[in-house]
Amino acid sequence: MNKTDLIIIGAGPGGYRAAEYAAKQGLKVVIFEGSEVGGACLNVGCIPTKTYVHSATFAEARERMATVVGQLRQGVEGILSHPNITLVREKGVFTDAHTVGDYTADNIIIATGSETKWLPIKGKEDPRVVDSTGLLSLETQPKRLAIIGAGVIGMEFASVFNRFGTEVTVIEYLKECLPALDSDIAKRLRKYLEKGGITFKMKTAVEDIADIDADVVLMATGRKPRVQADFANAGIEYDERKGIAVDDHFKTTVNGIYAIGDVNGKQMLAHAAEMQAIHVVNQIIGKPDNIRFDIMPAAIFTQPEAACVGPTEDQLKVDGIAYECKKSFWRANGKAMAMGETEGMLKLFVSPEDGLILGCHAYGAHSADIVQEVSVLMCKHTTIAELADMVHIHPTLSEILKSAVE
């Protein structure tokens, strides 16, 4: 049996980031990956999807996807070639709490990611039905695409394929799309996409795939943590639906074993996995940090894109938190007018007591960049009075944020 400092199971965004950071801190790392390095995000998720978002045609998207994914995968391979890292190209399986494959370590990080959450709909075995991986594998552009689910995956693909010229219908059980986004912002974005030709069937449940008239049906009903039966060999507490149970420092119920990224079900975002990776390695080496996991920005890359950080207005109301809502619009911004992208709205929530920023939800060109600025300000406990005193370049879209507090 080979002894090492740290074992990592999974080489996705959380796993390879943990390996890279730990290796630079002097730890000897063994990382297991039974598939391609980079995980779902790089190979079949956020990166391939964004090549589609930034391509004019289906054919161009497929060509660019292969090139971009290949280049980034090589980059991850380069990261994992560090002399302190051993990449084992097989699935990592526990035999006991501190043994995986032929290696043993006091500290182990599980970063097995997530997989498609298939709804038990009649006819889901129909060959027309695909998940996001299957949709990205299509060699021929569908003429008619039906999407079950108006979450992030569904909305991004709806926007992309509509632009490619495919007839797109989105079917959603809830009354509004993108439940993590402020309902006012989500409704405005949906209405804009409707004007662009996408058909939305809200408050509609799919009972039988045979009832759907489309060439391809995308099951975009979310993802679930990828857990493994062998976790039980280590005594780890986990749930098939919720993932691995962890505390605020991503420690599992077994001493020395951590779970990061989608598999713990906390914040299913690639950037969350990366920061959880850093925090866990810091825990292992005894290095303090001040990472704010309660402030987690997110983006939806429709056209126009949307983004958010902090609670929605509805959540603030439900939680009884006092707030003021500041609004601003893309149509009043010089850069947006010059770009010809005047569709958009920003809502900034602030505390009336001390002026602290509580959150921001927006849709419009480059809204992710604007919300990222808000996220930084929130991490530094910035008030709107302080924001109003900060110089913003003219003409830029960042002035949309500035105008909200003037």
Buried (B, 14 or more C-beta within 10 A) or exposed (E): EEEBBBBBBBBBBBBBBBBBBBBEBEBBBBBBBBBBBBBBBBBBBBBBBBBBBBBEEBEBBBEBBEEBBEEBBEBBBEBBEBEBBBBBEEBBBBBEBBBBBEBBBBBBBBBBBBBBBEEEBEBBEBEBBBBBBBBBEBEEBBEBBBBBBBBBBBBBBBBBBBBBEBBBBBBBBEEBBBBBBBBBBBBBBBEBBEEBEBBBBBEEEBEEBEEBEBBBBBBBBBBBBBBBEBBEBBBBEBEEEEBBBBEEEBBBBBEBBBBBBBBBBBBBBBBBBBBBBBBBBBBBBEEEEEEEBEBBBBBBBBBBBBBBBBBBBEBBEEEEEEBEBBEBBBEEBEBBEEBEBBBBBBBBBBBEEEBBBBBBBBBBBBBBBBBBBBBEBBBEEBBBEBBEEEEBEEBBBBBBBBBBBE
